[in-house]
Amino acid sequence: MESLNLESMKNSFKTVVDKREKILKEPKTLELEKKVQKIRKKSIKYNDKLIEMAKESFTRNGIDFFYADDDDKAIDILDEILSNLDWDKLIAKSKSNTLREIGFNEYFTKKGFDIVDTDLGDRILQLKEVDNLPSHPTGPACHLNRYDIADIVNNSLNTNISAEPSEIMECVKEDVFNRLSNAKIGVSGANSIAAEDGSIILIHNEGNISLVSMMNLHIVVAGIDKLVETIEDGLAISKLETIYATGSLLTSYINIISGPSKTADIEKKLLKNMYGPERVVLILVDNGRKKIMESIPSSLECIGCGSCILTCPVYGSIGNEFGYKNYLGGRGVAMANYIENSKISFDCGLFKCTLCKQCTVSCPLDIPTFDLIEKTRKTAQKENHSPKNQKKILENIKNNGSPYNL
């Protein structure tokens, strides 16, 4: 990441840190942290049970349920659903780490679909086209200043707006609305999946997820780690995530989806597709998560607030080069080993971590990312993925009894 982008990112991070400083010390926040820690540990421990529970409850609620062992299977399921539709190849999409993980945009763009990201930050990065990795889970474009963004929008949309934030927002909003006027397909992720209730919980400030979820077909793609037992569990997680990610108590919107749109106001006959979707689909994705649960389960307790990267010295120095796709920072680096392999983890910055533990100090769930990194390093070294200078030092110790080439 370039130095100017790093400076913009760090300024944005400082704004969040300063804004949330007081609320993090409040007794209610500390109580909520303990509650969510218990929820997440239980959810990961009993994940198999929650998957079976979800399959039953979502089917009961009229939501089509699918399970994908890996990214290829997830794409196959999506391909089968989307390829059989007699609609415009136009997709309204909201922010999702899992969709980026499985390569959703790349695959379906090649298949001729026009995918429009509706989150403002994601849309800015989509318009940027190149070098467009996000820099924070809830503020993907926070490494770009208003002048950068205005240039991106003007170049992509052939406009001539100023660098005034409100003007940028209105321009992007108008373009998104115009692009989606004929859209019937919405695709999103999920903040939590309530297995017992058969409900999908989505939080947002922009209102864009309400737009996405109102399409004729709403497809939700989420990792199996998003499963919790009840709606109440999911709401507790969402509240804590909001506090740590933004410094606010709540997001503007909390959507709970428990089935397709329906009405029975005419002679009590059930009719679907009143104002919202006629069909809702949930695809749960494993893609290495089962292996992670066996080896480093604490990494999947993450609630996606991005607090760990706000004060990470490595992330503050090189930005999103330290991480894996949308999974930023040390946790993402460790997860890459299980989603792909140790070589990918090495390339994502496995040996750049200082093991300072600042990420754990900043984490509301006390996830020991430094420990995850150390375990992953051992795996990488066994598979001959380590820095060249480290290999040389080991050779010197073996041959000379000293780390130095004497």
ROFIVO-13241 format. One line per field, with one value per residue (C-alpha): x, y, z; chain; residue number from 1; residue in one letter. Coordinates in nm, 4 decimals. Last residue first. Example, Ala and Ser with C-alpha at 12.3 -4.5 7.8 and 13.67 -1.06 7.14 Angstrom:
<martors>
px [1.3670 | 1.2300] $
py [-0.1060 | -0.4500] $
pz [0.7140 | 0.7800] $
unit [A | A] $
pos [2 | 1] $
code [s | a] $
</martors>
This chain:
<martors>
px [3.2095 | 2.8702 | 2.6801 | 2.3951 | 2.6588 | 2.7346 | 2.9084 | 2.7248 | 2.3880 | 2.3824 | 2.4904 | 2.2232 | 1.9572 | 2.0734 | 2.0567 | 1.7036 | 1.6019 | 1.7559 | 1.5517 | 1.2231 | 1.0163 | 0.8073 | 0.9756 | 0.6620 | 0.7754 | 0.8426 | 0.4882 | 0.3329 | 0.5452 | 0.4591 | 0.0881 | 0.1195 | 0.3075 | 0.0502 | -0.2405 | -0.0617 | -0.0155 | -0.3859 | -0.4874 | -0.8562 | -0.9376 | -1.3071 | -1.3297 | -0.9943 | -0.7646 | -0.5355 | -0.5366 | -0.4253 | -0.1519 | -0.0044 | 0.3480 | 0.3990 | 0.5950 | 0.3967 | 0.5939 | 0.6612 | 0.3109 | 0.2789 | 0.0211 | 0.2842 | 0.3495 | -0.0235 | -0.0476 | 0.2442 | 0.0814 | -0.2296 | -0.5791 | -0.8626 | -0.6535 | -0.3268 | -0.5153 | -0.6686 | -0.3331 | -0.2856 | -0.6468 | -0.5989 | -0.2782 | -0.4335 | -0.7234 | -0.9628 | -1.1045 | -0.8405 | -0.5778 | -0.3877 | -0.0842 | -0.0725 | -0.3821 | -0.1772 | 0.2035 | 0.3126 | -0.0124 | -0.0849 | 0.2515 | 0.2059 | -0.1463 | -0.3514 | -0.6592 | -0.5953 | -0.7362 | -1.0481 | -1.1742 | -1.5268 | -1.5665 | -1.7156 | -1.4155 | -1.4829 | -1.3444 | -0.9834 | -1.0497 | -1.0910 | -0.7209 | -0.6670 | -0.9975 | -1.2168 | -0.9746 | -1.0130 | -1.3919 | -1.3487 | -1.1577 | -1.4150 | -1.7218 | -1.9868 | -2.3541 | -2.5751 | -2.9096 | -3.1709 | -3.4759 | -3.7453 | -4.0410 | -3.8443 | -4.0024 | -4.3149 | -4.5766 | -4.3697 | -4.5618 | -4.9359 | -5.0950 | -5.4741 | -5.6339 | -5.9305 | -5.7081 | -5.4790 | -5.2530 | -4.9283 | -4.5751 | -4.2163 | -3.9710 | -3.8561 | -3.6933 | -3.4987 | -3.3892 | -3.2652 | -3.0951 | -3.0680 | -2.9142 | -2.6316 | -2.6228 | -2.4154 | -2.1692 | -1.7882 | -1.7659 | -1.6099 | -1.5928 | -1.9427 | -2.0963 | -1.9418 | -2.0715 | -2.4260 | -2.4133 | -2.2878 | -2.5711 | -2.8183 | -2.6940 | -2.7302 | -3.0851 | -3.1694 | -3.0743 | -2.8150 | -2.5308 | -2.3974 | -2.1609 | -1.8756 | -2.0518 | -1.9459 | -2.2151 | -2.3848 | -2.7350 | -2.9315 | -3.2336 | -3.4523 | -3.7306 | -3.5169 | -3.6062 | -3.2936 | -3.0614 | -3.2482 | -3.2718 | -2.9019 | -2.8368 | -2.9911 | -2.6611 | -2.6071 | -2.6026 | -2.6738 | -2.7897 | -2.9342 | -3.0604 | -3.3251 | -3.4108 | -3.5077 | -3.2849 | -2.9976 | -2.9713 | -2.7279 | -2.5165 | -2.3646 | -2.4799 | -2.3549 | -2.5519 | -2.6848 | -2.9895 | -3.1408 | -3.4334 | -3.2536 | -3.4353 | -3.3732 | -3.0391 | -2.8067 | -3.0082 | -3.0158 | -2.6416 | -2.5632 | -2.7792 | -2.6116 | -2.2628 | -2.3347 | -2.5115 | -2.2216 | -1.9573 | -2.1542 | -2.1875 | -1.8131 | -1.7091 | -1.4215 | -1.5919 | -1.7965 | -1.7173 | -1.8691 | -1.7498 | -1.8618 | -1.5230 | -1.2882 | -1.5128 | -1.5755 | -1.2075 | -1.1013 | -1.3621 | -1.2408 | -0.8766 | -0.9772 | -1.1972 | -0.9165 | -0.8615 | -0.7382 | -1.0906 | -1.2220 | -1.3322 | -1.4788 | -1.6617 | -1.4047 | -1.1086 | -0.8530 | -1.0426 | -0.8499 | -0.8875 | -0.5463 | -0.7230 | -1.0970 | -1.1351 | -1.5090 | -1.5312 | -1.3338 | -1.5813 | -1.8713 | -1.7265 | -1.7047 | -2.0569 | -2.2145 | -2.4258 | -2.1843 | -2.3266 | -2.2649 | -2.3368 | -2.3464 | -2.1810 | -2.0349 | -1.6959 | -1.8607 | -2.0009 | -1.6619 | -1.4752 | -1.7528 | -1.8070 | -1.4436 | -1.5141 | -1.3402 | -1.4930 | -1.8401 | -1.7386 | -1.6145 | -1.9501 | -2.0581 | -2.3877 | -2.4740 | -2.7400 | -2.7090 | -2.7994 | -2.8083 | -3.1600 | -3.4082 | -3.4955 | -3.3209 | -3.1610 | -2.8032 | -2.8470 | -2.9447 | -2.7047 | -2.4205 | -2.4819 | -2.4667 | -2.1547 | -1.9896 | -2.0463 | -1.9128 | -1.5965 | -1.5514 | -1.5604 | -1.7900 | -2.1022 | -2.4311 | -2.7643 | -3.0928 | -3.3895 | -3.5860 | -3.9497 | -3.9415 | -3.9417 | -3.6441 | -3.4655 | -3.5435 | -3.4349 | -3.1107 | -3.0303 | -3.0593 | -2.8304 | -2.5741 | -2.6116 | -2.5310 | -2.2148 | -2.1143 | -2.1383 | -1.7925 | -1.7943 | -2.1278 | -2.0387 | -1.7175 | -1.9025 | -2.1841 | -1.9508 | -1.7334 | -2.0511 | -2.1680 | -1.8274 | -1.8057 | -2.1624 | -2.0763 | -1.7746 | -1.9948 | -2.2561 | -1.9852 | -1.8681 | -1.4990 | -1.5489 | -1.8013 | -1.5415 | -1.2758 | -1.5200 | -1.4835 | -1.1080 | -1.0356 | -1.2715 | -1.1160 | -0.7686 | -0.8496 | -0.9564 | -0.6324 | -0.4383 | -0.6087 | -0.5436 | -0.1752 | -0.1485 | -0.3026 | -0.0467 | 0.2353 | 0.1327 | 0.0000] $
py [-1.7484 | -1.7362 | -1.6195 | -1.8061 | -2.0130 | -2.3819 | -2.3657 | -2.6151 | -2.6494 | -2.2951 | -2.1594 | -2.3620 | -2.2320 | -1.8743 | -1.9287 | -2.0654 | -1.7604 | -1.5307 | -1.7041 | -1.6486 | -1.9649 | -2.2073 | -2.5488 | -2.7553 | -2.8121 | -2.4378 | -2.3574 | -2.5848 | -2.4340 | -2.0862 | -2.1713 | -2.2609 | -1.9370 | -1.7287 | -1.8860 | -1.8127 | -1.4471 | -1.4357 | -1.5205 | -1.4171 | -1.2011 | -1.1806 | -0.8003 | -0.7908 | -0.4922 | -0.6740 | -0.9742 | -0.7605 | -0.5996 | -0.9445 | -0.8303 | -1.1435 | -0.9257 | -1.0535 | -1.0303 | -1.4045 | -1.5036 | -1.2100 | -1.3129 | -1.5011 | -1.7349 | -1.8036 | -1.8765 | -2.1195 | -2.2740 | -2.3793 | -2.2750 | -2.2270 | -2.3853 | -2.1983 | -1.8805 | -1.8801 | -1.7865 | -1.4843 | -1.3809 | -1.3817 | -1.1821 | -0.8876 | -0.8742 | -1.1469 | -0.9833 | -1.1500 | -1.2877 | -1.0469 | -0.8195 | -0.6560 | -0.4789 | -0.2099 | -0.2136 | -0.0167 | 0.0145 | -0.3500 | -0.4423 | -0.2236 | -0.3616 | -0.0916 | -0.0759 | -0.4239 | -0.6170 | -0.3990 | -0.5249 | -0.5863 | -0.9226 | -1.1226 | -1.3586 | -1.6888 | -1.8560 | -1.7866 | -1.9570 | -2.2916 | -2.3206 | -2.6873 | -2.8781 | -2.5743 | -2.4621 | -2.7961 | -2.7563 | -2.4037 | -2.5183 | -2.4206 | -2.4810 | -2.2680 | -2.2325 | -2.1365 | -1.9802 | -1.9140 | -1.6871 | -1.7026 | -1.4771 | -1.1846 | -0.8719 | -0.6660 | -0.9404 | -1.2242 | -1.5191 | -1.5737 | -1.7701 | -1.7789 | -1.6315 | -1.5120 | -1.2353 | -1.1062 | -1.4108 | -1.2359 | -1.3422 | -1.2259 | -1.5165 | -1.6533 | -1.5718 | -1.2567 | -1.0346 | -0.6939 | -0.4572 | -0.1037 | 0.2207 | 0.0346 | 0.0286 | 0.1516 | 0.3481 | 0.3362 | 0.2085 | -0.1381 | -0.2080 | -0.0871 | -0.2309 | -0.5743 | -0.5744 | -0.5007 | -0.7576 | -1.0270 | -0.9598 | -0.9633 | -1.3024 | -1.4568 | -1.3194 | -1.4655 | -1.8065 | -2.0852 | -1.9213 | -1.9968 | -1.7480 | -2.0014 | -2.2054 | -1.9364 | -1.7314 | -1.6923 | -1.5412 | -1.5447 | -1.3150 | -1.3707 | -1.1282 | -0.8443 | -0.6959 | -0.8302 | -0.6167 | -0.2922 | -0.3635 | -0.4457 | -0.1001 | 0.0851 | 0.2630 | 0.1745 | -0.2048 | -0.5186 | -0.8544 | -1.1420 | -1.4534 | -1.6627 | -2.0316 | -1.9895 | -2.2608 | -2.1994 | -1.8218 | -1.7207 | -1.4156 | -1.1198 | -1.2472 | -1.2301 | -1.0877 | -1.1556 | -0.9857 | -1.0814 | -0.9028 | -0.6009 | -0.3763 | -0.0407 | -0.1633 | 0.0453 | 0.3630 | 0.3131 | 0.2446 | 0.5525 | 0.7776 | 0.6481 | 0.6951 | 1.0578 | 1.1346 | 0.9951 | 1.1860 | 1.5100 | 1.4504 | 1.3842 | 1.7063 | 1.6096 | 1.7766 | 1.5985 | 1.5833 | 1.2586 | 0.9911 | 0.7110 | 0.5420 | 0.8379 | 1.0696 | 0.8100 | 0.7211 | 1.0872 | 1.1716 | 0.8783 | 0.9845 | 1.3391 | 1.2204 | 1.0153 | 0.6457 | 0.4101 | 0.4013 | 0.2241 | -0.1021 | 0.0589 | -0.2271 | -0.5021 | -0.2622 | -0.2021 | -0.3440 | -0.4784 | -0.2628 | -0.2574 | -0.2399 | -0.1922 | 0.1480 | 0.1310 | -0.1853 | -0.0154 | 0.2744 | 0.0277 | -0.1568 | 0.1656 | 0.2718 | -0.0684 | -0.1493 | -0.3613 | -0.3973 | -0.7245 | -0.7339 | -1.1024 | -1.2289 | -1.5565 | -1.3861 | -1.1430 | -1.4476 | -1.5965 | -1.2786 | -1.1407 | -1.4642 | -1.5546 | -1.7914 | -1.5668 | -1.2502 | -1.3941 | -1.5051 | -1.1607 | -1.0105 | -0.6538 | -0.6252 | -0.7302 | -0.6301 | -0.8666 | -0.8081 | -1.0846 | -0.9821 | -1.2568 | -1.6029 | -1.7773 | -2.1199 | -1.9917 | -1.8207 | -2.1262 | -2.3735 | -2.1230 | -2.0463 | -2.4152 | -2.4650 | -2.1569 | -2.2967 | -2.6354 | -2.4739 | -2.2725 | -2.5810 | -2.8221 | -2.6310 | -2.6757 | -2.5626 | -2.4534 | -2.3091 | -2.0867 | -2.1832 | -2.1457 | -2.5234 | -2.5565 | -2.2909 | -2.4720 | -2.8204 | -2.7241 | -2.4827 | -2.7535 | -2.9816 | -2.7027 | -2.6067 | -2.9620 | -2.9652 | -2.6241 | -2.7295 | -2.6127 | -2.3158 | -2.1857 | -2.2485 | -2.0472 | -1.7704 | -1.7416 | -1.7491 | -1.4704 | -1.2793 | -1.2748 | -1.1735 | -0.8866 | -0.7769 | -0.7484 | -0.5299 | -0.3145 | -0.2752 | -0.1798 | 0.1136 | 0.1197 | 0.0445 | 0.3306 | 0.5925 | 0.4981 | 0.4288 | 0.7595 | 0.7893 | 0.4421 | 0.4994 | 0.8345 | 0.6880 | 0.4172 | 0.6767 | 0.8708 | 0.5443 | 0.4653 | 0.8101 | 0.7841 | 0.4339 | 0.5543 | 0.8341 | 0.5858 | 0.3452 | 0.0000] $
pz [1.0417 | 0.8697 | 1.1753 | 1.3431 | 1.5241 | 1.5661 | 1.2303 | 1.0092 | 1.1833 | 1.3188 | 0.9803 | 0.7987 | 1.0384 | 0.9767 | 0.6005 | 0.6233 | 0.8263 | 0.5654 | 0.2955 | 0.4795 | 0.5424 | 0.3394 | 0.3477 | 0.4226 | 0.7814 | 0.7994 | 0.6884 | 0.9507 | 1.2264 | 1.1019 | 1.1210 | 1.4872 | 1.5579 | 1.3697 | 1.5575 | 1.8847 | 1.7870 | 1.6951 | 2.0503 | 2.0160 | 2.3198 | 2.2215 | 2.2173 | 2.0327 | 2.0975 | 2.3430 | 2.1101 | 1.8149 | 2.0277 | 2.0883 | 1.9864 | 1.7748 | 1.5254 | 1.2236 | 0.8981 | 0.8905 | 0.7803 | 0.5418 | 0.2814 | 0.0770 | 0.3707 | 0.4104 | 0.0388 | 0.0710 | 0.3802 | 0.1876 | 0.0740 | 0.3256 | 0.5989 | 0.5456 | 0.4558 | 0.8039 | 0.9602 | 0.7328 | 0.7854 | 1.1611 | 1.1266 | 0.9451 | 0.7013 | 0.5991 | 0.2857 | 0.0633 | 0.3040 | 0.5255 | 0.5489 | 0.2046 | 0.3355 | 0.5084 | 0.4975 | 0.8063 | 1.0038 | 0.9286 | 1.0791 | 1.3866 | 1.4536 | 1.6295 | 1.4066 | 1.2654 | 1.5601 | 1.5833 | 1.2475 | 1.3812 | 1.2071 | 1.4956 | 1.5280 | 1.7077 | 1.3968 | 1.4976 | 1.8330 | 1.6574 | 1.5595 | 1.4681 | 1.4653 | 1.4043 | 1.1320 | 0.9563 | 0.9673 | 0.8330 | 0.5258 | 0.2645 | 0.4856 | 0.3142 | 0.4068 | 0.1130 | 0.2080 | -0.0606 | -0.0418 | -0.3105 | -0.3867 | -0.2541 | -0.1087 | -0.1701 | -0.1987 | -0.3449 | -0.1991 | -0.1530 | 0.1304 | 0.1092 | 0.4204 | 0.2127 | 0.0777 | 0.3534 | 0.3537 | 0.2618 | 0.1768 | 0.1324 | 0.1602 | 0.4957 | 0.8276 | 0.7431 | 1.0311 | 0.9188 | 1.1635 | 1.0297 | 1.1522 | 1.3251 | 1.7019 | 1.9954 | 1.7842 | 1.8106 | 1.4530 | 1.4449 | 1.8189 | 1.9057 | 1.5887 | 1.6458 | 2.0029 | 1.8853 | 1.6071 | 1.8447 | 2.0894 | 1.7999 | 1.6822 | 2.0261 | 2.0558 | 1.7148 | 1.8517 | 1.8235 | 1.6365 | 1.2882 | 1.1243 | 1.1432 | 0.8737 | 0.6283 | 0.4590 | 0.1216 | 0.1168 | -0.2091 | -0.2453 | -0.5502 | -0.6407 | -0.4993 | -0.1607 | 0.0140 | -0.1979 | -0.1241 | 0.2487 | 0.2312 | 0.0888 | 0.3808 | 0.4435 | 0.8086 | 0.7993 | 1.0003 | 0.8638 | 1.0651 | 0.8850 | 1.0594 | 1.0873 | 1.4512 | 1.5984 | 1.3573 | 1.3879 | 1.1107 | 1.1919 | 1.0087 | 0.6716 | 0.3130 | 0.0252 | -0.3236 | -0.4752 | -0.8098 | -0.9759 | -1.1195 | -1.3677 | -1.1959 | -1.0617 | -1.2757 | -1.2218 | -0.8456 | -0.8381 | -1.0498 | -0.8326 | -0.5164 | -0.6614 | -0.7541 | -0.4270 | -0.2225 | -0.4194 | -0.3792 | -0.0050 | 0.0258 | -0.1578 | -0.3866 | -0.6817 | -0.9464 | -1.3161 | -1.4373 | -1.6798 | -1.4477 | -1.4098 | -1.4348 | -1.2345 | -0.9634 | -0.9241 | -0.9243 | -0.6593 | -0.4500 | -0.4578 | -0.3677 | -0.0798 | 0.0739 | 0.0108 | 0.2837 | 0.4319 | 0.1222 | 0.2865 | 0.5982 | 0.7733 | 0.7193 | 0.6822 | 0.4038 | 0.1080 | -0.1935 | -0.5033 | -0.6672 | -1.0043 | -1.0750 | -0.8995 | -0.9741 | -0.7633 | -0.4860 | -0.4833 | -0.4893 | -0.1903 | 0.0081 | -0.0888 | -0.0200 | -0.3263 | -0.5283 | -0.8782 | -1.0594 | -1.4329 | -1.5217 | -1.8401 | -1.7155 | -1.6794 | -1.4372 | -1.2601 | -1.1831 | -1.0887 | -0.8698 | -0.6757 | -0.6102 | -0.3189 | -0.0636 | -0.2093 | -0.1546 | 0.1950 | 0.2940 | 0.2010 | 0.1218 | -0.0621 | -0.4140 | -0.6658 | -0.9618 | -1.3265 | -1.5839 | -1.6891 | -1.6068 | -1.7394 | -1.4525 | -1.4919 | -1.4944 | -1.1572 | -0.9533 | -1.1155 | -1.1037 | -0.7364 | -0.6478 | -0.8613 | -0.7062 | -0.3566 | -0.4683 | -0.6025 | -0.2817 | -0.0594 | 0.1245 | 0.0203 | 0.2063 | 0.0625 | 0.2222 | 0.0322 | 0.2716 | 0.3292 | 0.7076 | 0.7645 | 0.5292 | 0.7315 | 1.0562 | 0.9475 | 0.7762 | 1.0573 | 1.3244 | 1.1268 | 1.0882 | 1.4550 | 1.5666 | 1.3582 | 1.4969 | 1.8599 | 1.9688 | 1.7293 | 1.8544 | 2.2195 | 2.1905 | 2.0052 | 2.2573 | 2.5587 | 2.4152 | 2.3257 | 2.6869 | 2.8208 | 2.5702 | 2.6506 | 3.0192 | 2.9327 | 2.7103 | 2.9839 | 3.2350 | 3.0175 | 2.9286 | 2.5587 | 2.5334 | 2.6255 | 2.3704 | 2.0839 | 1.9023 | 1.9562 | 1.8146 | 1.5202 | 1.4265 | 1.4726 | 1.2170 | 0.9620 | 1.0124 | 0.9822 | 0.6520 | 0.5065 | 0.6027 | 0.4595 | 0.1345 | 0.1152 | 0.1856 | -0.0912 | 0.0000] $
unit [A | A | A | A | A | A | A | A | A | A | A | A | A | A | A | A | A | A | A | A | A | A | A | A | A | A | A | A | A | A | A | A | A | A | A | A | A | A | A | A | A | A | A | A | A | A | A | A | A | A | A | A | A | A | A | A | A | A | A | A | A | A | A | A | A | A | A | A | A | A | A | A | A | A | A | A | A | A | A | A | A | A | A | A | A | A | A | A | A | A | A | A | A | A | A | A | A | A | A | A | A | A | A | A | A | A | A | A | A | A | A | A | A | A | A | A | A | A | A | A | A | A | A | A | A | A | A | A | A | A | A | A | A | A | A | A | A | A | A | A | A | A | A | A | A | A | A | A | A | A | A | A | A | A | A | A | A | A | A | A | A | A | A | A | A | A | A | A | A | A | A | A | A | A | A | A | A | A | A | A | A | A | A | A | A | A | A | A | A | A | A | A | A | A | A | A | A | A | A | A | A | A | A | A | A | A | A | A | A | A | A | A | A | A | A | A | A | A | A | A | A | A | A | A | A | A | A | A | A | A | A | A | A | A | A | A | A | A | A | A | A | A | A | A | A | A | A | A | A | A | A | A | A | A | A | A | A | A | A | A | A | A | A | A | A | A | A | A | A | A | A | A | A | A | A | A | A | A | A | A | A | A | A | A | A | A | A | A | A | A | A | A | A | A | A | A | A | A | A | A | A | A | A | A | A | A | A | A | A | A | A | A | A | A | A | A | A | A | A | A | A | A | A | A | A | A | A | A | A | A | A | A | A | A | A | A | A | A | A | A | A | A | A | A | A | A | A | A | A | A | A | A | A | A | A | A | A | A | A | A | A | A | A | A | A | A | A | A | A | A | A | A | A | A | A | A | A | A | A | A | A | A | A | A | A | A | A | A | A | A | A | A | A | A | A | A | A | A | A | A | A | A | A | A | A | A] $
pos [406 | 405 | 404 | 403 | 402 | 401 | 400 | 399 | 398 | 397 | 396 | 395 | 394 | 393 | 392 | 391 | 390 | 389 | 388 | 387 | 386 | 385 | 384 | 383 | 382 | 381 | 380 | 379 | 378 | 377 | 376 | 375 | 374 | 373 | 372 | 371 | 370 | 369 | 368 | 367 | 366 | 365 | 364 | 363 | 362 | 361 | 360 | 359 | 358 | 357 | 356 | 355 | 354 | 353 | 352 | 351 | 350 | 349 | 348 | 347 | 346 | 345 | 344 | 343 | 342 | 341 | 340 | 339 | 338 | 337 | 336 | 335 | 334 | 333 | 332 | 331 | 330 | 329 | 328 | 327 | 326 | 325 | 324 | 323 | 322 | 321 | 320 | 319 | 318 | 317 | 316 | 315 | 314 | 313 | 312 | 311 | 310 | 309 | 308 | 307 | 306 | 305 | 304 | 303 | 302 | 301 | 300 | 299 | 298 | 297 | 296 | 295 | 294 | 293 | 292 | 291 | 290 | 289 | 288 | 287 | 286 | 285 | 284 | 283 | 282 | 281 | 280 | 279 | 278 | 277 | 276 | 275 | 274 | 273 | 272 | 271 | 270 | 269 | 268 | 267 | 266 | 265 | 264 | 263 | 262 | 261 | 260 | 259 | 258 | 257 | 256 | 255 | 254 | 253 | 252 | 251 | 250 | 249 | 248 | 247 | 246 | 245 | 244 | 243 | 242 | 241 | 240 | 239 | 238 | 237 | 236 | 235 | 234 | 233 | 232 | 231 | 230 | 229 | 228 | 227 | 226 | 225 | 224 | 223 | 222 | 221 | 220 | 219 | 218 | 217 | 216 | 215 | 214 | 213 | 212 | 211 | 210 | 209 | 208 | 207 | 206 | 205 | 204 | 203 | 202 | 201 | 200 | 199 | 198 | 197 | 196 | 195 | 194 | 193 | 192 | 191 | 190 | 189 | 188 | 187 | 186 | 185 | 184 | 183 | 182 | 181 | 180 | 179 | 178 | 177 | 176 | 175 | 174 | 173 | 172 | 171 | 170 | 169 | 168 | 167 | 166 | 165 | 164 | 163 | 162 | 161 | 160 | 159 | 158 | 157 | 156 | 155 | 154 | 153 | 152 | 151 | 150 | 149 | 148 | 147 | 146 | 145 | 144 | 143 | 142 | 141 | 140 | 139 | 138 | 137 | 136 | 135 | 134 | 133 | 132 | 131 | 130 | 129 | 128 | 127 | 126 | 125 | 124 | 123 | 122 | 121 | 120 | 119 | 118 | 117 | 116 | 115 | 114 | 113 | 112 | 111 | 110 | 109 | 108 | 107 | 106 | 105 | 104 | 103 | 102 | 101 | 100 | 99 | 98 | 97 | 96 | 95 | 94 | 93 | 92 | 91 | 90 | 89 | 88 | 87 | 86 | 85 | 84 | 83 | 82 | 81 | 80 | 79 | 78 | 77 | 76 | 75 | 74 | 73 | 72 | 71 | 70 | 69 | 68 | 67 | 66 | 65 | 64 | 63 | 62 | 61 | 60 | 59 | 58 | 57 | 56 | 55 | 54 | 53 | 52 | 51 | 50 | 49 | 48 | 47 | 46 | 45 | 44 | 43 | 42 | 41 | 40 | 39 | 38 | 37 | 36 | 35 | 34 | 33 | 32 | 31 | 30 | 29 | 28 | 27 | 26 | 25 | 24 | 23 | 22 | 21 | 20 | 19 | 18 | 17 | 16 | 15 | 14 | 13 | 12 | 11 | 10 | 9 | 8 | 7 | 6 | 5 | 4 | 3 | 2 | 1] $
code [l | n | y | p | s | g | n | n | k | i | n | e | l | i | k | k | q | n | k | p | s | h | n | e | k | q | a | t | k | r | t | k | e | i | l | d | f | t | p | i | d | l | p | c | s | v | t | c | q | k | c | l | t | c | k | f | l | g | c | d | f | s | i | k | s | n | e | i | y | n | a | m | a | v | g | r | g | g | l | y | n | k | y | g | f | e | n | g | i | s | g | y | v | p | c | t | l | i | c | s | g | c | g | i | c | e | l | s | s | p | i | s | e | m | i | k | k | r | g | n | d | v | l | i | l | v | v | r | e | p | g | y | m | n | k | l | l | k | k | e | i | d | a | t | k | s | p | g | s | i | i | n | i | y | s | t | l | l | s | g | t | a | y | i | t | e | l | k | s | i | a | l | g | d | e | i | t | e | v | l | k | d | i | g | a | v | v | i | h | l | n | m | m | s | v | l | s | i | n | g | e | n | h | i | l | i | i | s | g | d | e | a | a | i | s | n | a | g | s | v | g | i | k | a | n | s | l | r | n | f | v | d | e | k | v | c | e | m | i | e | s | p | e | a | s | i | n | t | n | l | s | n | n | v | i | d | a | i | d | y | r | n | l | h | c | a | p | g | t | p | h | s | p | l | n | d | v | e | k | l | q | l | i | r | d | g | l | d | t | d | v | i | d | f | g | k | k | t | f | y | e | n | f | g | i | e | r | l | t | n | s | k | s | k | a | i | l | k | d | w | d | l | n | s | l | i | e | d | l | i | d | i | a | k | d | d | d | d | a | y | f | f | d | i | g | n | r | t | f | s | e | k | a | m | e | i | l | k | d | n | y | k | i | s | k | k | r | i | k | q | v | k | k | e | l | e | l | t | k | p | e | k | l | i | k | e | r | k | d | v | v | t | k | f | s | n | k | m | s | e | l | n | l | s | e | m] $
</martors>
